[in-house]
């Protein structure tokens, strides 16, 4: 249980660093660390498939794409428009209202000691594979053929036709 609280603290800490980082590149790096702590939470909850998907899709693909995009664009502070004090005041008022709403909802929250699963092997990849390749084999294969045809269509649309010599 102490591991859960430590990882939860790290999740909150890194998410606050995402918001408060001065550099957008540092913000994305902190977001990668936040998603890594989510992966650890999924492992602690015995949901290996969600942990693997979170690790590969979010950390490996989407956030790296964000990082490369930020590195390619020009982030000059001189080009950034100056925000007026009215906009800053509106942001502080909006954030304060959001904080009041969160605190009020937490006061009404009834916290239970924990959730125990009836089936401890519920989130295992082995069980997911058994269900996917036994009960849902036909829809799985149809979706794979659909994705393959979409990939071939995208390649055909993206290729340029060679110019014929006239």
OpenMM code with the backbone's topology and positions (N, CA, C; nanometers):
from openmm import Vec3, app, unit

residues = "UNK UNK UNK UNK UNK UNK UNK UNK UNK UNK UNK UNK UNK UNK UNK UNK UNK UNK UNK UNK UNK UNK UNK UNK UNK UNK UNK UNK UNK UNK UNK UNK UNK UNK UNK UNK UNK UNK UNK UNK UNK UNK UNK UNK UNK UNK UNK UNK UNK UNK UNK UNK UNK UNK UNK UNK UNK UNK UNK UNK UNK UNK UNK UNK UNK UNK UNK UNK UNK UNK UNK UNK UNK UNK UNK UNK UNK UNK UNK UNK UNK UNK UNK UNK UNK UNK UNK UNK UNK UNK UNK UNK UNK UNK UNK UNK UNK UNK UNK UNK UNK UNK UNK UNK UNK UNK UNK UNK UNK UNK UNK UNK UNK UNK UNK UNK UNK UNK UNK UNK UNK UNK UNK UNK UNK UNK UNK UNK UNK UNK UNK UNK UNK UNK UNK UNK UNK UNK UNK UNK UNK UNK UNK UNK UNK UNK UNK UNK UNK UNK UNK UNK UNK UNK UNK UNK UNK UNK UNK UNK UNK UNK UNK UNK UNK UNK".split()
positions = [
    Vec3(0.0825, -0.1200, 0.0000),
    Vec3(0.0000, 0.0000, 0.0000),
    Vec3(0.0867, 0.1261, 0.0000),
    Vec3(0.2051, 0.1180, 0.0628),
    Vec3(0.2935, 0.2341, 0.0634),
    Vec3(0.3443, 0.2642, -0.0768),
    Vec3(0.3639, 0.1612, -0.1582),
    Vec3(0.4076, 0.1811, -0.2966),
    Vec3(0.3036, 0.2594, -0.3745),
    Vec3(0.1768, 0.2252, -0.3535),
    Vec3(0.0686, 0.2951, -0.4227),
    Vec3(0.0702, 0.4441, -0.3881),
    Vec3(0.0825, 0.4774, -0.2627),
    Vec3(0.0817, 0.6179, -0.2224),
    Vec3(0.2045, 0.6931, -0.2748),
    Vec3(0.3199, 0.6254, -0.2773),
    Vec3(0.4393, 0.6893, -0.3306),
    Vec3(0.4237, 0.7181, -0.4800),
    Vec3(0.3722, 0.6213, -0.5553),
    Vec3(0.3523, 0.6409, -0.6990),
    Vec3(0.2420, 0.7437, -0.7235),
    Vec3(0.1398, 0.7456, -0.6401),
    Vec3(0.0346, 0.8472, -0.6530),
    Vec3(0.0911, 0.9869, -0.6278),
    Vec3(0.1775, 0.9996, -0.5276),
    Vec3(0.2424, 1.1274, -0.5022),
    Vec3(0.3266, 1.1706, -0.6218),
    Vec3(0.4017, 1.0759, -0.6789),
    Vec3(0.4822, 1.1090, -0.7962),
    Vec3(0.3947, 1.1500, -0.9151),
    Vec3(0.2808, 1.0848, -0.9319),
    Vec3(0.1890, 1.1209, -1.0407),
    Vec3(0.1409, 1.2641, -1.0255),
    Vec3(0.1006, 1.3006, -0.9057),
    Vec3(0.0530, 1.4362, -0.8809),
    Vec3(0.1669, 1.5362, -0.8944),
    Vec3(0.2840, 1.5006, -0.8417),
    Vec3(0.3991, 1.5907, -0.8486),
    Vec3(0.4401, 1.6183, -0.9935),
    Vec3(0.4512, 1.5122, -1.0744),
    Vec3(0.4906, 1.5315, -1.2138),
    Vec3(0.3828, 1.6032, -1.2943),
    Vec3(0.2554, 1.5803, -1.2615),
    Vec3(0.1498, 1.6523, -1.3337),
    Vec3(0.1509, 1.8007, -1.2994),
    Vec3(0.1858, 1.8356, -1.1773),
    Vec3(0.2002, 1.9776, -1.1418),
    Vec3(0.3203, 2.0375, -1.2149),
    Vec3(0.4279, 1.9599, -1.2275),
    Vec3(0.5439, 2.0082, -1.3029),
    Vec3(0.5119, 2.0265, -1.4517),
    Vec3(0.4205, 1.9452, -1.5059),
    Vec3(0.3784, 1.9624, -1.6457),
    Vec3(0.3171, 2.1004, -1.6647),
    Vec3(0.2346, 2.1409, -1.5701),
    Vec3(0.1645, 2.2685, -1.5809),
    Vec3(0.2588, 2.3856, -1.5538),
    Vec3(0.3485, 2.3686, -1.4590),
    Vec3(0.4293, 2.4823, -1.4146),
    Vec3(0.5647, 2.4945, -1.4841),
    Vec3(0.5982, 2.4047, -1.5742),
    Vec3(0.7285, 2.4119, -1.6415),
    Vec3(0.7326, 2.5321, -1.7349),
    Vec3(0.8466, 2.6004, -1.7369),
    Vec3(0.8636, 2.7173, -1.8235),
    Vec3(0.8822, 2.6759, -1.9692),
    Vec3(0.9570, 2.5701, -1.9915),
    Vec3(0.9856, 2.5254, -2.1271),
    Vec3(0.8828, 2.4197, -2.1704),
    Vec3(0.8284, 2.4295, -2.2917),
    Vec3(0.7346, 2.3260, -2.3388),
    Vec3(0.8012, 2.1893, -2.3535),
    Vec3(0.9299, 2.1864, -2.3831),
    Vec3(1.0002, 2.0590, -2.3948),
    Vec3(1.0076, 1.9912, -2.2577),
    Vec3(1.0388, 2.0673, -2.1544),
    Vec3(1.0407, 2.0113, -2.0188),
    Vec3(0.9013, 1.9659, -1.9777),
    Vec3(0.8001, 2.0404, -2.0185),
    Vec3(0.6632, 2.0034, -1.9865),
    Vec3(0.6280, 1.8675, -2.0459),
    Vec3(0.6687, 1.8427, -2.1682),
    Vec3(0.6392, 1.7134, -2.2311),
    Vec3(0.7210, 1.6023, -2.1659),
    Vec3(0.8440, 1.6314, -2.1266),
    Vec3(0.9228, 1.5295, -2.0578),
    Vec3(0.8594, 1.4935, -1.9230),
    Vec3(0.8063, 1.5930, -1.8527),
    Vec3(0.7349, 1.5634, -1.7279),
    Vec3(0.6056, 1.4858, -1.7554),
    Vec3(0.5428, 1.5121, -1.8688),
    Vec3(0.4217, 1.4371, -1.9045),
    Vec3(0.4550, 1.2908, -1.9324),
    Vec3(0.5710, 1.2658, -1.9918),
    Vec3(0.6153, 1.1278, -2.0123),
    Vec3(0.6347, 1.0580, -1.8774),
    Vec3(0.6945, 1.1284, -1.7820),
    Vec3(0.7114, 1.0700, -1.6476),
    Vec3(0.5767, 1.0466, -1.5794),
    Vec3(0.4811, 1.1370, -1.6020),
    Vec3(0.3471, 1.1190, -1.5449),
    Vec3(0.2819, 0.9939, -1.6018),
    Vec3(0.2907, 0.9762, -1.7332),
    Vec3(0.2328, 0.8562, -1.7936),
    Vec3(0.3067, 0.7304, -1.7493),
    Vec3(0.4367, 0.7406, -1.7213),
    Vec3(0.5091, 0.6253, -1.6693),
    Vec3(0.4565, 0.5855, -1.5312),
    Vec3(0.4239, 0.6844, -1.4479),
    Vec3(0.3656, 0.6506, -1.3175),
    Vec3(0.2271, 0.5876, -1.3347),
    Vec3(0.1525, 0.6294, -1.4386),
    Vec3(0.0236, 0.5641, -1.4655),
    Vec3(0.0458, 0.4175, -1.5044),
    Vec3(0.1523, 0.3917, -1.5796),
    Vec3(0.1841, 0.2539, -1.6161),
    Vec3(0.2121, 0.1704, -1.4922),
    Vec3(0.2833, 0.2275, -1.3971),
    Vec3(0.3111, 0.1559, -1.2721),
    Vec3(0.1812, 0.1303, -1.1959),
    Vec3(0.0893, 0.2276, -1.1973),
    Vec3(-0.0413, 0.2062, -1.1326),
    Vec3(-0.1158, 0.0895, -1.1969),
    Vec3(-0.1125, 0.0821, -1.3296),
    Vec3(-0.1801, -0.0288, -1.3979),
    Vec3(-0.1177, -0.1628, -1.3599),
    Vec3(0.0137, -0.1663, -1.3459),
    Vec3(0.0788, -0.2907, -1.3048),
    Vec3(0.0380, -0.3273, -1.1633),
    Vec3(0.0292, -0.2281, -1.0741),
    Vec3(-0.0135, -0.2548, -0.9362),
    Vec3(-0.1582, -0.3041, -0.9304),
    Vec3(-0.2401, -0.2627, -1.0272),
    Vec3(-0.3796, -0.3063, -1.0329),
    Vec3(-0.3978, -0.4372, -1.1093),
    Vec3(-0.2872, -0.5007, -1.1483),
    Vec3(-0.2881, -0.6280, -1.2197),
    Vec3(-0.3542, -0.6148, -1.3571),
    Vec3(-0.3316, -0.5027, -1.4228),
    Vec3(-0.3834, -0.4798, -1.5573),
    Vec3(-0.2652, -0.4631, -1.6518),
    Vec3(-0.2018, -0.5767, -1.6831),
    Vec3(-0.0803, -0.5708, -1.7635),
    Vec3(-0.1064, -0.5190, -1.9045),
    Vec3(-0.2208, -0.5550, -1.9631),
    Vec3(-0.2496, -0.5100, -2.0988),
    Vec3(-0.2602, -0.3581, -2.1051),
    Vec3(-0.3313, -0.2977, -2.0095),
    Vec3(-0.3408, -0.1517, -2.0069),
    Vec3(-0.2046, -0.0872, -1.9835),
    Vec3(-0.1220, -0.1501, -1.9025),
    Vec3(0.0119, -0.0960, -1.8778),
    Vec3(0.0949, -0.0979, -2.0058),
    Vec3(0.0880, -0.2076, -2.0803),
    Vec3(0.1657, -0.2181, -2.2040),
    Vec3(0.1145, -0.1198, -2.3078),
    Vec3(-0.0172, -0.1090, -2.3212),
    Vec3(-0.0746, -0.0155, -2.4184),
    Vec3(-0.0407, 0.1282, -2.3808),
    Vec3(-0.0498, 0.1612, -2.2528),
    Vec3(-0.0144, 0.2961, -2.2078),
    Vec3(0.1325, 0.3257, -2.2368),
    Vec3(0.2173, 0.2283, -2.2112),
    Vec3(0.3610, 0.2479, -2.2324),
    Vec3(0.3929, 0.2646, -2.3805),
    Vec3(0.3383, 0.1777, -2.4645),
    Vec3(0.3726, 0.1818, -2.6070),
    Vec3(0.3042, 0.2975, -2.6776),
    Vec3(0.1727, 0.3112, -2.6595),
    Vec3(0.0978, 0.4093, -2.7376),
    Vec3(0.1218, 0.5508, -2.6870),
    Vec3(0.0999, 0.5751, -2.5578),
    Vec3(0.1112, 0.7115, -2.5085),
    Vec3(0.2561, 0.7564, -2.4948),
    Vec3(0.3367, 0.6787, -2.4237),
    Vec3(0.4741, 0.7218, -2.4008),
    Vec3(0.5591, 0.7050, -2.5254),
    Vec3(0.5366, 0.5991, -2.5991),
    Vec3(0.6235, 0.5697, -2.7113),
    Vec3(0.5873, 0.6410, -2.8390),
    Vec3(0.4620, 0.6740, -2.8580),
    Vec3(0.4219, 0.7300, -2.9866),
    Vec3(0.3732, 0.8734, -2.9750),
    Vec3(0.2696, 0.8950, -2.8992),
    Vec3(0.2045, 1.0258, -2.8990),
    Vec3(0.2936, 1.1325, -2.8366),
    Vec3(0.3499, 1.1054, -2.7208),
    Vec3(0.4307, 1.2081, -2.6555),
    Vec3(0.5628, 1.2326, -2.7267),
    Vec3(0.6195, 1.1295, -2.7887),
    Vec3(0.7408, 1.1520, -2.8669),
    Vec3(0.7077, 1.2368, -2.9894),
    Vec3(0.5897, 1.2146, -3.0480),
    Vec3(0.5454, 1.2989, -3.1591),
    Vec3(0.5284, 1.4435, -3.1127),
    Vec3(0.4698, 1.4653, -2.9955),
    Vec3(0.4590, 1.6004, -2.9403),
    Vec3(0.5975, 1.6626, -2.9229),
    Vec3(0.6902, 1.5846, -2.8702),
    Vec3(0.8254, 1.6352, -2.8454),
    Vec3(0.8942, 1.6747, -2.9755),
    Vec3(0.8840, 1.5914, -3.0776),
    Vec3(0.9453, 1.6253, -3.2064),
    Vec3(0.8770, 1.7466, -3.2687),
    Vec3(0.7462, 1.7568, -3.2558),
    Vec3(0.6750, 1.8724, -3.3104),
    Vec3(0.7196, 2.0006, -3.2415),
    Vec3(0.7323, 1.9979, -3.1113),
    Vec3(0.7787, 2.1173, -3.0393),
    Vec3(0.9218, 2.1538, -3.0750),
    Vec3(1.0030, 2.0533, -3.1001),
    Vec3(1.1413, 2.0836, -3.1371),
    Vec3(1.1503, 2.1426, -3.2779),
    Vec3(1.0531, 2.1118, -3.3637),
    Vec3(1.0569, 2.1625, -3.4999),
    Vec3(1.0021, 2.3043, -3.5131),
    Vec3(0.9078, 2.3412, -3.4261),
    Vec3(0.8521, 2.4762, -3.4390),
    Vec3(0.9418, 2.5762, -3.3681),
    Vec3(0.9296, 2.7015, -3.4082),
    Vec3(1.0120, 2.8078, -3.3517),
    Vec3(0.9387, 2.8671, -3.2316),
    Vec3(0.9982, 2.8592, -3.1152),
    Vec3(0.9351, 2.9069, -2.9927),
    Vec3(1.0076, 3.0312, -2.9417),
    Vec3(0.9933, 3.1413, -3.0108),
    Vec3(1.0549, 3.2664, -2.9667),
    Vec3(0.9638, 3.3369, -2.8675),
    Vec3(1.0214, 3.3862, -2.7592),
    Vec3(0.9416, 3.4614, -2.6628),
    Vec3(0.9014, 3.5962, -2.7188),
    Vec3(0.9787, 3.6485, -2.8144),
    Vec3(0.9461, 3.7779, -2.8730),
    Vec3(0.8196, 3.7700, -2.9581),
    Vec3(0.7949, 3.6537, -3.0179),
    Vec3(0.6778, 3.6379, -3.1046),
    Vec3(0.5509, 3.6095, -3.0250),
    Vec3(0.5644, 3.5797, -2.8976),
    Vec3(0.4474, 3.5473, -2.8143),
    Vec3(0.3732, 3.6754, -2.7786),
    Vec3(0.2402, 3.6764, -2.7966),
    Vec3(0.1655, 3.7977, -2.7614),
    Vec3(0.1621, 3.8193, -2.6100),
    Vec3(0.1647, 3.9449, -2.5701),
    Vec3(0.1625, 3.9802, -2.4286),
    Vec3(0.0184, 3.9741, -2.3788),
    Vec3(-0.0010, 3.9043, -2.2684),
    Vec3(-0.1348, 3.8912, -2.2119),
    Vec3(-0.1625, 4.0095, -2.1197),
    Vec3(-0.2833, 4.0611, -2.1293),
    Vec3(-0.3190, 4.1748, -2.0451),
    Vec3(-0.3478, 4.1280, -1.9029),
    Vec3(-0.3528, 4.2227, -1.8114),
    Vec3(-0.3818, 4.1903, -1.6718),
    Vec3(-0.5241, 4.1398, -1.6543),
    Vec3(-0.6160, 4.1821, -1.7414),
    Vec3(-0.7540, 4.1352, -1.7337),
    Vec3(-0.7622, 3.9849, -1.7631),
    Vec3(-0.6849, 3.9394, -1.8606),
    Vec3(-0.6830, 3.7965, -1.8934),
    Vec3(-0.6215, 3.7171, -1.7788),
    Vec3(-0.5160, 3.7698, -1.7178),
    Vec3(-0.4533, 3.7020, -1.6044),
    Vec3(-0.5484, 3.6953, -1.4854),
    Vec3(-0.6242, 3.8054, -1.4608),
    Vec3(-0.7209, 3.8067, -1.3516),
    Vec3(-0.8330, 3.7062, -1.3769),
    Vec3(-0.8802, 3.6970, -1.5018),
    Vec3(-0.9842, 3.5996, -1.5361),
    Vec3(-0.9339, 3.4572, -1.5165),
    Vec3(-0.8062, 3.4324, -1.5485),
    Vec3(-0.7490, 3.2993, -1.5287),
    Vec3(-0.7406, 3.2647, -1.3802),
    Vec3(-0.7040, 3.3622, -1.2969),
    Vec3(-0.6958, 3.3375, -1.1526),
    Vec3(-0.8349, 3.3117, -1.0952),
    Vec3(-0.9341, 3.3879, -1.1372),
    Vec3(-1.0717, 3.3680, -1.0884),
    Vec3(-1.1240, 3.2311, -1.1330),
    Vec3(-1.0992, 3.1949, -1.2601),
    Vec3(-1.1433, 3.0638, -1.3098),
    Vec3(-1.0756, 2.9502, -1.2366),
    Vec3(-0.9452, 2.9620, -1.2123),
    Vec3(-0.8735, 2.8594, -1.1370),
    Vec3(-0.9216, 2.8491, -0.9935),
    Vec3(-0.9525, 2.9638, -0.9314),
    Vec3(-1.0060, 2.9623, -0.7944),
    Vec3(-1.1419, 2.8947, -0.7875),
    Vec3(-1.2285, 2.9232, -0.8850),
    Vec3(-1.3593, 2.8566, -0.8892),
    Vec3(-1.3440, 2.7066, -0.9079),
    Vec3(-1.2490, 2.6664, -0.9917),
    Vec3(-1.2233, 2.5243, -1.0120),
    Vec3(-1.1719, 2.4594, -0.8837),
    Vec3(-1.0838, 2.5288, -0.8122),
    Vec3(-1.0309, 2.4763, -0.6867),
    Vec3(-1.1418, 2.4610, -0.5831),
    Vec3(-1.2308, 2.5586, -0.5740),
    Vec3(-1.3435, 2.5502, -0.4795),
    Vec3(-1.4333, 2.4320, -0.5137),
    Vec3(-1.4574, 2.4098, -0.6430),
    Vec3(-1.5396, 2.2973, -0.6854),
    Vec3(-1.4746, 2.1643, -0.6497),
    Vec3(-1.3450, 2.1532, -0.6701),
    Vec3(-1.2741, 2.0290, -0.6371),
    Vec3(-1.2772, 2.0034, -0.4870),
    Vec3(-1.2529, 2.1075, -0.4061),
    Vec3(-1.2523, 2.0906, -0.2606),
    Vec3(-1.3914, 2.0521, -0.2111),
    Vec3(-1.4967, 2.1152, -0.2656),
    Vec3(-1.6328, 2.0824, -0.2243),
    Vec3(-1.6704, 1.9401, -0.2631),
    Vec3(-1.6270, 1.8953, -0.3800),
    Vec3(-1.6599, 1.7587, -0.4203),
    Vec3(-1.5813, 1.6557, -0.3399),
    Vec3(-1.4595, 1.6908, -0.2974),
    Vec3(-1.3825, 1.5984, -0.2144),
    Vec3(-1.4418, 1.5844, -0.0742),
    Vec3(-1.5071, 1.6891, -0.0252),
    Vec3(-1.5715, 1.6800, 0.1057),
    Vec3(-1.6900, 1.5841, 0.1024),
    Vec3(-1.7571, 1.5755, -0.0120),
    Vec3(-1.8732, 1.4873, -0.0245),
    Vec3(-1.8349, 1.3448, -0.0614),
    Vec3(-1.7099, 1.3206, -0.0897),
    Vec3(-1.6640, 1.1905, -0.1362),
    Vec3(-1.6538, 1.0927, -0.0194),
    Vec3(-1.7117, 0.9757, -0.0379),
    Vec3(-1.6992, 0.8686, 0.0603),
    Vec3(-1.5897, 0.7745, 0.0125),
    Vec3(-1.4805, 0.7684, 0.0863),
    Vec3(-1.3667, 0.6876, 0.0460),
    Vec3(-1.3787, 0.5501, 0.1098),
    Vec3(-1.3747, 0.4474, 0.0239),
    Vec3(-1.3779, 0.3106, 0.0749),
    Vec3(-1.2345, 0.2619, 0.0939),
    Vec3(-1.2139, 0.1603, 0.1767),
    Vec3(-1.0770, 0.1158, 0.2037),
    Vec3(-1.0076, 0.0558, 0.0822),
    Vec3(-1.0797, 0.0037, -0.0145),
    Vec3(-1.0156, -0.0537, -0.1323),
    Vec3(-1.1117, -0.1415, -0.2087),
    Vec3(-1.0720, -0.1784, -0.3262),
    Vec3(-1.1540, -0.2635, -0.4114),
    Vec3(-1.0824, -0.3958, -0.4278),
    Vec3(-1.1548, -0.5031, -0.4073),
    Vec3(-1.0972, -0.6350, -0.4311),
    Vec3(-1.1703, -0.6984, -0.5487),
    Vec3(-1.0929, -0.7534, -0.6395),
    Vec3(-1.1510, -0.8161, -0.7573),
    Vec3(-1.2009, -0.9561, -0.7233),
    Vec3(-1.3142, -0.9924, -0.7818),
    Vec3(-1.3649, -1.1278, -0.7627),
    Vec3(-1.2787, -1.2274, -0.8406),
    Vec3(-1.2320, -1.1843, -0.9585),
    Vec3(-1.1452, -1.2675, -1.0407),
    Vec3(-1.0071, -1.2030, -1.0455),
    Vec3(-0.9072, -1.2557, -0.9771),
    Vec3(-0.7771, -1.1897, -0.9724),
    Vec3(-0.7032, -1.1904, -1.1061),
    Vec3(-0.7399, -1.2779, -1.1992),
    Vec3(-0.6735, -1.2820, -1.3283),
    Vec3(-0.7455, -1.2007, -1.4339),
    Vec3(-0.8210, -1.1009, -1.3920),
    Vec3(-0.9072, -1.0270, -1.4838),
    Vec3(-0.8286, -0.9467, -1.5867),
    Vec3(-0.7223, -0.8800, -1.5494),
    Vec3(-0.6520, -0.7925, -1.6425),
    Vec3(-0.5301, -0.8539, -1.7081),
    Vec3(-0.5151, -0.9842, -1.6984),
    Vec3(-0.3953, -1.0475, -1.7526),
    Vec3(-0.4019, -1.0578, -1.9043),
    Vec3(-0.2887, -1.0428, -1.9693),
    Vec3(-0.2810, -1.0496, -2.1149),
    Vec3(-0.3155, -1.1908, -2.1638),
    Vec3(-0.2804, -1.2911, -2.0862),
    Vec3(-0.3093, -1.4307, -2.1233),
    Vec3(-0.4601, -1.4524, -2.1368),
    Vec3(-0.5366, -1.4026, -2.0417),
    Vec3(-0.6829, -1.4180, -2.0475),
    Vec3(-0.7427, -1.3366, -2.1611),
    Vec3(-0.6890, -1.2176, -2.1857),
    Vec3(-0.7360, -1.1365, -2.2974),
    Vec3(-0.7110, -1.2069, -2.4303),
    Vec3(-0.5938, -1.2676, -2.4446),
    Vec3(-0.5624, -1.3420, -2.5663),
    Vec3(-0.6546, -1.4605, -2.5870),
    Vec3(-0.6868, -1.5305, -2.4790),
    Vec3(-0.7791, -1.6445, -2.4907),
    Vec3(-0.9165, -1.5989, -2.5389),
    Vec3(-0.9674, -1.4911, -2.4829),
    Vec3(-1.0985, -1.4408, -2.5231),
    Vec3(-1.0938, -1.3862, -2.6652),
    Vec3(-0.9881, -1.3140, -2.6984),
    Vec3(-0.9770, -1.2519, -2.8301),
    Vec3(-0.9658, -1.3558, -2.9407),
    Vec3(-0.8892, -1.4618, -2.9189),
    Vec3(-0.8680, -1.5599, -3.0245),
    Vec3(-0.9639, -1.6774, -3.0179),
    Vec3(-1.0532, -1.6832, -2.9207),
    Vec3(-1.1563, -1.7876, -2.9177),
    Vec3(-1.2927, -1.7307, -2.9530),
    Vec3(-1.3424, -1.6387, -2.8707),
    Vec3(-1.4780, -1.5867, -2.8906),
    Vec3(-1.4853, -1.4806, -2.9987),
    Vec3(-1.3814, -1.4004, -3.0146),
    Vec3(-1.3859, -1.2866, -3.1059),
    Vec3(-1.2846, -1.3005, -3.2192),
    Vec3(-1.2626, -1.4219, -3.2670),
    Vec3(-1.1639, -1.4430, -3.3723),
    Vec3(-1.2080, -1.3802, -3.5044),
    Vec3(-1.3335, -1.3998, -3.5430),
    Vec3(-1.3810, -1.3453, -3.6704),
    Vec3(-1.3772, -1.1920, -3.6723),
    Vec3(-1.4320, -1.1220, -3.5711),
    Vec3(-1.4202, -0.9751, -3.5745),
    Vec3(-1.2751, -0.9260, -3.5705),
    Vec3(-1.1878, -0.9994, -3.5005),
    Vec3(-1.0465, -0.9616, -3.4948),
    Vec3(-0.9825, -0.9715, -3.6325),
    Vec3(-1.0099, -1.0794, -3.7048),
    Vec3(-0.9529, -1.0969, -3.8383),
    Vec3(-1.0128, -0.9988, -3.9380),
    Vec3(-1.1418, -0.9716, -3.9276),
    Vec3(-1.2057, -0.8747, -4.0179),
    Vec3(-1.1461, -0.7351, -3.9957),
    Vec3(-1.1246, -0.6983, -3.8703),
    Vec3(-1.0649, -0.5665, -3.8437),
    Vec3(-0.9205, -0.5608, -3.8923),
    Vec3(-0.8472, -0.6720, -3.8846),
    Vec3(-0.7097, -0.6715, -3.9358),
    Vec3(-0.7081, -0.6573, -4.0872),
    Vec3(-0.8021, -0.7199, -4.1578),
    Vec3(-0.8103, -0.7032, -4.3040),
    Vec3(-0.8514, -0.5612, -4.3383),
    Vec3(-0.9418, -0.5038, -4.2605),
    Vec3(-0.9831, -0.3648, -4.2833),
    Vec3(-0.8662, -0.2684, -4.2630),
    Vec3(-0.7884, -0.2885, -4.1589),
    Vec3(-0.6721, -0.2037, -4.1359),
    Vec3(-0.5661, -0.2216, -4.2445),
    Vec3(-0.5485, -0.3445, -4.2923),
    Vec3(-0.4527, -0.3690, -4.3990),
    Vec3(-0.4957, -0.2987, -4.5279),
    Vec3(-0.6245, -0.3059, -4.5604),
    Vec3(-0.6723, -0.2384, -4.6820),
    Vec3(-0.6628, -0.0863, -4.6676),
    Vec3(-0.6858, -0.0330, -4.5472),
    Vec3(-0.6708, 0.1112, -4.5258),
    Vec3(-0.5252, 0.1532, -4.5400),
    Vec3(-0.4325, 0.0702, -4.4943),
    Vec3(-0.2910, 0.1011, -4.5069),
    Vec3(-0.2479, 0.0983, -4.6542),
    Vec3(-0.2937, -0.0012, -4.7301),
    Vec3(-0.2603, -0.0081, -4.8721),
    Vec3(-0.3196, 0.1113, -4.9455),
    Vec3(-0.4435, 0.1499, -4.9116),
    Vec3(-0.5062, 0.2663, -4.9733),
    Vec3(-0.4318, 0.3948, -4.9418),
    Vec3(-0.3839, 0.4094, -4.8199),
    Vec3(-0.3081, 0.5292, -4.7833),
    Vec3(-0.1762, 0.5358, -4.8591),
    Vec3(-0.1108, 0.4220, -4.8779),
    Vec3(0.0148, 0.4200, -4.9531),
    Vec3(-0.0112, 0.4550, -5.0992),
    Vec3(-0.1182, 0.4007, -5.1562),
    Vec3(-0.1502, 0.4306, -5.2955),
    Vec3(-0.1875, 0.5773, -5.3152),
    Vec3(-0.2573, 0.6355, -5.2192),
    Vec3(-0.2921, 0.7769, -5.2295),
    Vec3(-0.1708, 0.8676, -5.2106),
    Vec3(-0.0746, 0.8235, -5.1330),
    Vec3(0.0406, 0.9084, -5.1037),
    Vec3(0.1477, 0.9026, -5.2098),
    Vec3(0.1498, 0.7969, -5.2913),
    Vec3(0.2536, 0.7871, -5.3935),
    Vec3(0.2168, 0.8743, -5.5133),
    Vec3(0.3197, 0.9349, -5.5691),
    Vec3(0.3004, 1.0191, -5.6878),
    Vec3(0.3158, 0.9335, -5.8126),
    Vec3(0.2325, 0.9621, -5.9102),
    Vec3(0.2434, 0.8888, -6.0360),
    Vec3(0.3622, 0.9459, -6.1138),
    Vec3(0.4406, 0.8593, -6.1748),
    Vec3(0.5555, 0.9103, -6.2514),
    Vec3(0.5065, 0.9845, -6.3773),
    Vec3(0.5738, 1.0941, -6.4051),
    Vec3(0.5373, 1.1722, -6.5228),
    Vec3(0.5840, 1.0988, -6.6482),
    Vec3(0.4940, 1.0866, -6.7402),
    Vec3(0.5293, 1.0186, -6.8649),
    Vec3(0.5999, 1.1166, -6.9580),
    Vec3(0.6988, 1.0670, -7.0281),
    Vec3(0.7732, 1.1506, -7.1200),
    Vec3(0.6923, 1.1661, -7.2484),
    Vec3(0.6562, 1.2885, -7.2814),
    Vec3(0.5734, 1.3108, -7.3999),
    Vec3(0.6523, 1.3718, -7.5129),
] * unit.nanometer
topology = app.Topology()
chain = topology.addChain("A")
for resn in residues:
    res = topology.addResidue(resn, chain)
    for name in ("N", "CA", "C"):
        topology.addAtom(name, app.Element.getBySymbol(name[0]), res)
